[in-house]
Every structure is written in C-alpha cells, then in structure tokens.
Amino acid sequence: MQYSKEVAEMVCVKRGPHHGPAPIPEEGAWVHAKEIKDISGLTHGVGWCAPQQGACKLTLNVKEGIIQEALVETLGCSGMTHSAAMAAEVLTGKTILEALNTDLVCDAINTAMRELFLQIVYGRTQTAFSENGLPIGAGLEDLGKGLRSQVGTMYGTKEKGVRYLEMAEGYVLEMALDADNEVIGYKFVHLGKMMDAIKKGMDPKEAYEANIGTYGRYKDAASYIDPRKK
C-alpha cells in the first residue's frame, strides 16, 4: 500500500466502534453481508434496452452468491431471443458479481441483471422472509402449466375500439360483445397445454378443442368477433 507524504506524516487517530454493515433479510434470516457468498435469494426484475424498444423479465435464484437458476423472458425485439438463449446458458454457475460484469449482449438483459443485483444485495427479494428460500425450480414453476410465459397483447384504435389478441390464459380466439358492442368476455386456447397434449400423442384437432376456455360473460354475448379478422 502506498501513502502520500502528507498522509504518512499524519498523526494516527484511533477509530471508534465499527459495527459493520446493516443486516439485510435473506431467506428468513438477518445477514451481515460482507462478501458475495453471503448473498442468497430469489427475485424477479425488468430491464429495457437503450432505445426502449424491448424489455426483459429476469428471474434469478441465488444460493450463497451463486446463481443456481435463471429464467429469461423477453418481449418486443427478435434479436433479444438469441441473447436470452445465451444468457440462460451463461448466467447459471456465476456469482452475482460475475453476472453483473458479463456482457449479455442485449441491453435489456444487461439492465435486468443490474436491477436484480441491486435488489438482491439490498435484501429486496421475494424470499427475504421465507425460511431457506425457494428450491431450485421455483422460477420454472412460475410459468405454470405448459411452461409458457404469460403474455398480454392488446390493440386499439379510436375509430374501431379494442382488440384482445393474447391474454394470460392464452391466444384469444373470439371476443364476446353485448348489445351495445361492449366487451363482456372472450374465448381462448391455452397454447402451452395444447402443445403438451399434442406431444403426448393426442390428435391436434382434439388437443385444440380440449384446451379451449372462456372468460367473463362469454355465453351471454349478443355477438362474437375474431379480433384478428373483424
């Protein structure tokens, strides 16, 4: 360690009490985090790219500073999917500090990693007060049956009103309208469940019909429209 002449000639003043870092909540315990290995938790976060044309939702499950599980969901940019494929491969096994300093190619994924790093090291995780946190696989279970991201896609114009294209339940087939042409429900097909059934050998037409559902007062509608055609 090198000191300037001015510092070297200073009188040494004794330091007072040193209490260390403030404790943060981690998986049901209060932890004085001094090193990366002291950090554990599961959390989600969102990042965006510089021109704000796409977004990434990142889920990380960290145990003793090491990323054990990563779920990368992207929206709005075709190039992001290729970056996400790489990120899901390279993030696991890294410490959160290594991951923070890894070029994940896509600005949105990099930003999401930065935001999650801050959440985790400050103890702002979903598992902050859950004893032992969540097991590896909790991030995948967050997708639900069919292991498909929950995506909402809506479109509207002043002249023609709203169109529901995709809801959390799945791909919207029809919108239900009342006598005043106001939306009162919709019919959808759960694509994840449908594809699972097809992979198990069910006839595609049967799988399609078996995974159709409705929401709201669909059966009470005065008329129905295909949101992509009408």
C-alpha positions, -999 to 999 in steps of 0.1 A, spaced: 0 0 0 14 34 -9 7 66 10 14 101 0 40 121 21 12 141 36 -8 111 48 23 93 60 32 122 83 -3 125 98 -10 116 135 -29 84 138 -63 89 154 -80 59 169 -111 47 151 -143 44 172 -167 14 172 -170 -4 139 -204 -21 136 -201 -35 101 -229 -35 75 -265 -32 84 -282 -66 83 -304 -75 54 -333 -101 53 -323 -132 34 -344 -163 32 -358 -160 67 -326 -147 84 -309 -114 91 -275 -114 74 -245 -91 77 -234 -94 41 -197 -87 37 -189 -109 7 -207 -121 -24 -210 -156 -8 -232 -141 19 -260 -133 -6 -290 -156 -12 -325 -150 -25 -349 -154 -54 -362 -124 -72 -376 -110 -104 -368 -78 -123 -373 -60 -155 -348 -44 -178 -351 -23 -210 -328 -15 -239 -313 19 -247 -339 28 -275 -366 13 -252 -378 -10 -280 -377 -42 -260 -379 -55 -224 -366 -84 -204 -380 -100 -173 -353 -119 -155 -358 -143 -126 -327 -155 -106 -325 -180 -77 -292 -173 -58 -277 -195 -32 -246 -183 -13 -237 -159 -40 -240 -183 -69 -268 -181 -95 -284 -216 -94 -314 -209 -116 -322 -183 -143 -354 -176 -162 -351 -151 -191 -383 -138 -207 -381 -112 -235 -406 -90 -254 -405 -67 -284 -373 -75 -302 -364 -106 -322 -327 -103 -316 -333 -104 -278 -344 -141 -280 -309 -151 -292 -293 -131 -265 -317 -146 -240 -307 -181 -251 -271 -173 -244 -279 -155 -211 -298 -185 -198 -268 -207 -205 -240 -185 -191 -256 -169 -161 -260 -201 -140 -229 -210 -120 -217 -175 -119 -216 -153 -88 -239 -124 -90 -209 -101 -93 -196 -121 -122 -230 -120 -138 -232 -82 -133 -200 -78 -152 -209 -103 -180 -218 -88 -214 -252 -104 -220 -253 -88 -255 -288 -73 -251 -291 -40 -233 -324 -51 -218 -310 -83 -203 -279 -64 -190 -302 -38 -174 -324 -65 -158 -292 -81 -144 -282 -47 -129 -316 -42 -113 -317 -77 -99 -282 -73 -85 -293 -42 -66 -325 -59 -53 -306 -90 -41 -277 -72 -23 -301 -49 -5 -323 -78 6 -353 -68 -15 -361 -103 -27 -394 -122 -29 -378 -148 -5 -365 -122 21 -386 -136 49 -391 -172 36 -370 -196 57 -344 -213 35 -359 -195 4 -373 -215 -25 -359 -247 -41 -342 -247 -75 -370 -250 -100 -392 -224 -84 -385 -200 -113 -396 -226 -138 -428 -233 -119 -436 -196 -121 -445 -202 -157 -473 -225 -148 -487 -254 -168 -473 -256 -204 -442 -238 -193 -451 -207 -214 -446 -171 -205 -478 -152 -196 -481 -126 -224 -508 -99 -228 -512 -83 -262 -540 -57 -267 -546 -34 -296 -570 -5 -300 -579 24 -323 -601 54 -317 -623 45 -347 -627 8 -341 -621 2 -304 -601 -25 -286 -589 -59 -297 -578 -86 -273 -551 -107 -290 -535 -126 -262 -544 -129 -225 -526 -147 -196 -548 -177 -203 -537 -179 -239 -544 -170 -275 -577 -152 -279 -600 -168 -305 -631 -146 -301 -642 -115 -282 -678 -115 -268 -698 -83 -272 -731 -73 -256 -759 -55 -274 -740 -22 -271 -709 -37 -287 -690 -35 -254 -667 -64 -244 -681 -88 -218 -658 -118 -223 -636 -138 -246 -627 -173 -258 -591 -185 -258 -570 -216 -264 -542 -224 -239 -513 -230 -263 -489 -245 -237 -514 -272 -226 -524 -278 -263 -488 -284 -273 -482 -307 -243 -512 -328 -254 -500 -330 -290 -466 -341 -279 -482 -369 -258 -499 -382 -290 -533 -365 -290 -547 -356 -323 -540 -319 -330 -577 -311 -336 -587 -329 -304 -559 -312 -284 -571 -278 -297 -607 -283 -288 -598 -298 -254 -579 -267 -244 -604 -240 -253 -619 -220 -225 -639 -188 -219 -637 -159 -195 -664 -134 -183 -700 -135 -196 -690 -151 -229 -722 -171 -232 -744 -141 -227 -730 -122 -257 -751 -107 -284 -723 -112 -309 -688 -125 -313 -659 -113 -333 -625 -126 -343 -601 -99 -330 -577 -106 -359 -602 -106 -387 -630 -82 -378 
